[in-house]
Amino acid sequence: RRLGSDQAADEFLDEVKSMAATTNYSYDEITGYAKSLLASYSAEEIFGVLQSLSDATAGLDLSSSDVSMMISGLSRMRTTGKANQEYLNYFSERGVDVYQALANATGADRSQIAEMVSDGQIGGVEAAQAILDYINETFGGLSEDLSHTYDAMVDNLADAEANLQDVVTLVSSMHR
């Protein structure tokens, strides 16, 4: 329903399959993350956000719960329109230098960022984008690099086996 049509949903799921092959996320993780992001991002924006977070995950060795927290932080900043220390901590506690990210985006000195956030001078949408931009600058491309490792190929094989099993189940149910 959120995507507007069956065709849009099918295209979205095709993109999920493609992303599962080139990132450190499984198909199920991507669909779960995408559902969370749909509350604050358009369907077109979601894959860019997930790619950025995948690159950060590759660079910072983050877990799926870390990614969920970062998604929560982005979503909260965008839906409330506010950046506050709590939301920024979702990223800084996971190794993302949010003060540098916001300094880069605002042109302000890094030492001024905490006060600017406290005073409400940096909006949530602006902060969320600044963090994603910083992640792209710092970690961009890392998940693609890691997608060629043995562990990533094993994960991709598991995704392919799961997809094959889904097809077998579907075909079996149609012949009953």
C-alpha positions in Angstrom: 0.0 0.0 0.0 2.8 2.4 0.9 4.4 2.0 -2.5 1.2 2.8 -4.4 0.8 -0.3 -6.7 1.6 -3.9 -7.1 4.1 -3.0 -9.9 5.9 -0.5 -7.6 6.0 -3.2 -4.9 7.5 -5.7 -7.3 10.1 -3.2 -8.5 10.9 -2.4 -4.9 11.4 -6.0 -4.1 13.6 -6.5 -7.1 15.8 -3.7 -5.9 15.9 -5.3 -2.4 17.2 -8.5 -4.0 19.9 -6.6 -5.9 20.9 -4.7 -2.8 21.1 -7.9 -0.8 23.7 -9.2 -3.2 25.9 -6.1 -3.0 25.7 -5.1 0.7 26.2 -6.7 4.0 22.5 -7.0 4.5 20.3 -10.0 4.0 17.1 -9.7 2.0 15.0 -9.9 5.2 17.1 -7.2 6.9 16.6 -4.9 4.0 12.9 -5.4 3.9 12.7 -4.8 7.7 14.9 -1.7 7.5 12.9 -0.4 4.5 9.6 -0.7 6.4 11.1 1.4 9.2 12.4 4.0 6.8 9.1 4.3 4.8 7.7 6.4 7.7 10.2 9.2 7.0 11.7 8.6 3.6 10.2 8.1 0.2 10.6 4.7 -1.5 13.1 6.3 -3.9 15.3 7.6 -1.1 15.3 4.4 1.0 18.0 2.5 -1.1 20.4 5.4 -0.9 20.0 5.6 2.9 20.4 1.9 3.2 23.5 2.0 1.0 25.0 4.7 3.2 24.3 2.7 6.3 25.7 -0.4 4.8 28.9 1.4 4.0 29.1 2.7 7.6 28.4 -0.9 8.9 31.3 -2.2 6.8 33.6 0.5 8.1 32.6 0.4 11.7 31.7 -3.3 12.1 28.2 -2.6 13.3 25.5 -5.1 14.1 22.0 -5.2 12.7 20.8 -3.7 16.0 23.2 -0.8 15.5 21.7 -0.2 12.0 18.2 -0.3 13.5 19.3 2.4 16.0 20.7 4.5 13.3 17.5 4.2 11.3 15.6 5.1 14.3 17.8 8.2 14.8 17.3 9.3 11.2 13.6 8.7 11.3 13.1 10.6 14.5 15.1 13.6 13.3 13.2 13.7 10.1 9.7 13.2 11.6 10.2 15.6 14.5 12.2 18.1 12.5 14.6 18.3 15.4 18.2 17.4 16.0 19.0 16.8 19.7 21.7 15.2 21.6 19.8 12.0 22.2 19.3 11.4 18.4 22.9 12.3 17.6 24.1 9.8 20.2 22.5 7.1 18.2 25.3 7.7 15.7 28.2 8.9 17.9 27.9 5.8 20.1 28.4 3.7 17.0 31.5 5.6 15.8 30.0 8.2 13.5 31.5 11.7 14.1 28.3 13.6 14.2 30.0 16.9 15.3 32.2 16.8 12.2 29.3 15.8 10.0 27.3 18.9 11.2 30.3 21.1 11.1 30.9 20.1 7.4 27.2 20.8 6.6 26.8 24.1 8.4 30.3 25.6 7.9 30.4 26.2 11.7 33.4 25.3 13.8 33.1 21.8 15.3 33.3 23.3 18.8 30.1 25.2 18.2 27.9 22.3 17.1 26.7 21.1 20.5 25.5 24.6 21.4 23.9 25.0 18.0 22.0 21.7 18.5 20.9 22.7 22.0 19.7 26.0 20.7 17.7 24.3 17.9 19.7 26.0 15.2 20.2 22.7 13.3 17.0 21.1 12.1 16.4 17.4 12.1 16.1 17.0 8.3 19.3 18.9 7.9 21.1 16.9 10.6 20.0 13.6 9.1 21.2 14.6 5.7 24.5 15.9 7.1 25.1 12.6 8.8 24.4 10.6 5.7 26.6 12.9 3.6 29.4 12.4 6.2 29.0 8.6 6.1 29.2 8.7 2.3 32.4 10.8 2.4 34.0 8.6 5.1 32.8 5.1 4.3 31.4 5.3 0.8 32.0 2.1 -1.2 33.1 -0.1 1.6 30.1 -2.5 1.5 30.7 -3.0 -2.2 34.4 -3.9 -1.4 33.2 -6.3 1.3 30.6 -7.9 -1.0 33.4 -9.8 -2.7 34.7 -11.5 0.5 34.1 -15.1 1.3 31.6 -14.3 4.2 29.6 -12.1 1.9 29.4 -14.7 -0.8 28.2 -17.3 1.8 25.5 -14.8 2.9 24.5 -14.3 -0.8 24.3 -18.0 -1.3 22.0 -18.3 1.7 19.8 -15.5 0.3 19.7 -17.4 -3.0 18.7 -20.6 -1.3 16.0 -18.9 0.6 14.6 -17.4 -2.6 14.7 -20.7 -4.3 12.9 -22.3 -1.4 10.2 -19.6 -1.6 9.7 -20.4 -5.3 9.5 -24.1 -4.6 6.9 -23.5 -1.9 4.9 -21.2 -4.2 4.9 -23.7 -7.1 4.0 -26.6 -4.7 1.0 -24.6 -3.3 -0.2 -23.8 -6.9 -0.3 -27.5 -7.8 -2.4 -28.6 -4.8 
